[in-house]
Amino acid sequence: MAGARWILKRWPLFALGIAAAMLAIAHAFETFGHLPPCHLCLQQRQAYWDALFVSAIAVIMQIVRPTALTPRIASLALAAVFGYGAYLAGFHAGAEWKWWPAPASCASGGPGVSTAAIKALLSGHAVALPPCDRPAWIFVGLSMAGWNFLVSVLLVLVSLAAALPREKTR
């Protein structure tokens, strides 16, 4: 329990590392797994970029002018950012399961964005993004969007726990 309190007290720093790791994982799937991101995948990444920004500002503020309130306010902001990320991931997973239609911006059946596709685009050819309603990768029955939803919900819960006032220990 003491370890959990220690992490919650420093949650913006941990959130910074987790957001960076999630972005690195997404880029690794793209680069090494050759799985180009669809439109909704890129939107989900934006939530992690926003979390990086919020947590970096909180960490810097704690170094420059430490207060007990800064990590709690940052944790509430991070809960909102991760909550939006959970919404995006849940929406994307629902579109993959055909529970609702994907946005019109996702209606493409092309091979995805690669270096060759970017070169083709620069030379005036049309390039299609991968469709949002077909998972590119599934593990234990969940797509990347499904896993991202679960991770994002967990991050919301931890962020909310970090925002709660804690009893003073002697």
MILO-816658 format. One record per residue (C-alpha): residue in one letter; x, y, z. Coordinates in Angstrom, 2 decimals. Example, Ala and Ser with C-alpha at 12.3 -4.5 7.8 and 13.67 -1.06 7.14 Angstrom:
BEGIN
rest / px / py / pz
a / 12.30 / -4.50 / 7.80
s / 13.67 / -1.06 / 7.14
REM end
This chain:
BEGIN
rest / px / py / pz
m / 0.00 / 0.00 / 0.00
a / 2.89 / 2.35 / 0.72
g / 4.18 / 1.80 / -2.83
a / 0.81 / 2.75 / -4.30
r / 0.72 / 5.95 / -2.22
w / 4.24 / 6.78 / -3.37
i / 3.20 / 6.39 / -7.03
l / -0.04 / 8.36 / -6.57
k / 1.87 / 11.21 / -4.95
r / 4.10 / 11.38 / -8.04
w / 1.42 / 10.47 / -10.57
p / 2.17 / 13.23 / -13.12
l / 5.73 / 11.89 / -13.46
f / 4.48 / 8.32 / -13.89
a / 1.79 / 9.50 / -16.34
l / 4.51 / 11.21 / -18.37
g / 6.41 / 7.93 / -18.67
i / 3.29 / 5.88 / -19.43
a / 2.10 / 8.30 / -22.13
a / 5.56 / 8.25 / -23.72
a / 5.59 / 4.45 / -23.58
m / 2.14 / 4.18 / -25.18
l / 3.24 / 6.47 / -28.02
a / 6.45 / 4.45 / -28.45
i / 4.43 / 1.22 / -28.61
a / 2.08 / 2.69 / -31.22
h / 5.01 / 3.87 / -33.32
a / 6.71 / 0.47 / -32.95
f / 3.62 / -1.27 / -34.29
e / 3.66 / 1.15 / -37.20
t / 7.39 / 1.00 / -37.91
f / 8.37 / -2.57 / -37.09
g / 4.99 / -4.27 / -37.41
h / 4.20 / -2.46 / -40.67
l / 0.72 / -1.60 / -39.38
p / -0.12 / 1.89 / -40.62
p / -2.50 / 3.87 / -38.40
c / -5.99 / 4.74 / -39.51
h / -7.65 / 8.09 / -38.90
l / -9.04 / 7.06 / -35.48
c / -5.69 / 5.54 / -34.44
l / -4.03 / 8.89 / -35.01
q / -6.71 / 10.64 / -32.93
q / -6.08 / 8.21 / -30.07
r / -2.38 / 9.06 / -30.18
q / -3.25 / 12.73 / -29.79
a / -4.70 / 12.00 / -26.35
y / -1.32 / 10.61 / -25.27
w / 0.48 / 13.66 / -26.71
d / -1.91 / 15.83 / -24.67
a / -1.19 / 13.73 / -21.56
l / 2.54 / 14.20 / -22.18
f / 2.03 / 17.96 / -22.29
v / -0.13 / 18.12 / -19.14
s / 2.16 / 15.86 / -17.13
a / 5.34 / 17.61 / -18.30
i / 3.93 / 20.98 / -17.25
a / 2.99 / 19.52 / -13.85
v / 6.43 / 17.98 / -13.35
i / 8.14 / 21.26 / -14.29
m / 5.86 / 23.21 / -11.97
q / 6.67 / 20.84 / -9.10
i / 10.37 / 21.43 / -9.69
v / 10.13 / 25.21 / -10.07
r / 7.44 / 25.94 / -7.48
p / 6.39 / 22.84 / -5.52
t / 2.91 / 22.80 / -3.98
a / 0.70 / 20.01 / -2.71
l / -2.09 / 21.13 / -5.03
t / -0.23 / 20.94 / -8.36
p / -0.12 / 17.12 / -8.65
r / -3.80 / 16.88 / -7.67
i / -4.91 / 19.45 / -10.25
a / -2.70 / 17.82 / -12.87
s / -4.16 / 14.42 / -11.97
l / -7.68 / 15.75 / -12.56
a / -6.59 / 17.18 / -15.92
l / -4.94 / 13.85 / -16.77
a / -8.15 / 12.01 / -15.84
a / -10.00 / 14.20 / -18.36
v / -7.38 / 13.65 / -21.07
f / -7.26 / 9.89 / -20.50
g / -11.06 / 9.86 / -20.36
y / -11.22 / 11.44 / -23.79
g / -8.68 / 8.87 / -24.99
a / -10.89 / 6.09 / -23.56
y / -13.87 / 7.54 / -25.43
l / -11.93 / 7.61 / -28.71
a / -10.60 / 4.08 / -28.22
g / -14.05 / 2.78 / -27.24
f / -15.60 / 4.44 / -30.27
h / -12.92 / 2.95 / -32.52
a / -13.33 / -0.53 / -31.02
g / -17.11 / -0.24 / -31.45
a / -16.66 / 0.65 / -35.12
e / -14.39 / -2.38 / -35.53
w / -17.05 / -4.61 / -33.97
k / -19.63 / -2.98 / -36.28
w / -21.67 / -1.72 / -33.31
w / -21.87 / 1.64 / -35.11
p / -20.52 / 3.05 / -38.34
a / -17.04 / 4.51 / -38.55
p / -16.80 / 8.18 / -39.55
a / -16.78 / 8.99 / -43.25
s / -13.11 / 9.98 / -42.93
c / -12.38 / 6.31 / -42.24
a / -14.10 / 4.91 / -45.31
s / -11.07 / 3.71 / -47.18
g / -9.92 / 0.30 / -48.16
g / -6.39 / 1.09 / -49.23
p / -3.15 / -0.50 / -48.13
g / -2.22 / 2.22 / -45.65
v / 0.43 / 4.88 / -45.34
s / 3.96 / 3.76 / -46.06
t / 7.07 / 5.48 / -47.32
a / 6.13 / 4.40 / -50.84
a / 2.62 / 5.78 / -50.34
i / 4.02 / 9.12 / -49.15
k / 6.31 / 9.27 / -52.20
a / 3.29 / 8.49 / -54.39
l / 1.31 / 11.25 / -52.69
l / 4.13 / 13.75 / -53.18
s / 4.23 / 12.88 / -56.85
g / 0.51 / 13.52 / -57.21
h / -0.98 / 10.03 / -56.83
a / -3.89 / 9.24 / -54.50
v / -3.08 / 7.41 / -51.27
a / -5.68 / 5.62 / -49.18
l / -5.50 / 5.28 / -45.40
p / -6.38 / 1.94 / -43.84
p / -10.05 / 1.56 / -42.87
c / -11.03 / 2.22 / -39.27
d / -13.63 / -0.53 / -39.12
r / -11.25 / -3.47 / -39.60
p / -8.72 / -4.25 / -36.88
a / -5.16 / -4.55 / -38.16
w / -4.08 / -6.64 / -35.16
i / -5.93 / -8.71 / -32.56
f / -4.55 / -10.23 / -29.36
v / -6.69 / -12.32 / -27.00
g / -9.82 / -11.19 / -28.83
l / -9.13 / -7.45 / -28.59
s / -7.82 / -5.07 / -31.21
m / -5.30 / -2.34 / -30.48
a / -8.24 / 0.05 / -29.97
g / -9.79 / -2.38 / -27.48
w / -6.55 / -2.69 / -25.52
n / -6.09 / 1.06 / -25.64
f / -9.60 / 1.46 / -24.22
l / -8.75 / -0.78 / -21.26
v / -5.43 / 0.99 / -20.62
s / -7.08 / 4.41 / -20.89
v / -9.83 / 3.48 / -18.41
l / -7.19 / 2.23 / -15.97
l / -5.26 / 5.50 / -16.40
v / -8.45 / 7.48 / -15.69
l / -9.02 / 5.52 / -12.48
v / -5.43 / 5.96 / -11.29
s / -5.52 / 9.66 / -12.18
l / -8.71 / 10.11 / -10.15
a / -7.19 / 8.20 / -7.22
a / -4.12 / 10.48 / -7.41
a / -6.37 / 13.56 / -7.31
l / -8.07 / 12.50 / -4.07
p / -6.85 / 14.11 / -0.86
r / -4.62 / 11.82 / 1.17
e / -4.26 / 11.50 / 4.90
k / -1.05 / 12.84 / 6.35
t / 1.27 / 10.09 / 7.53
r / 3.37 / 10.60 / 10.63
REM end
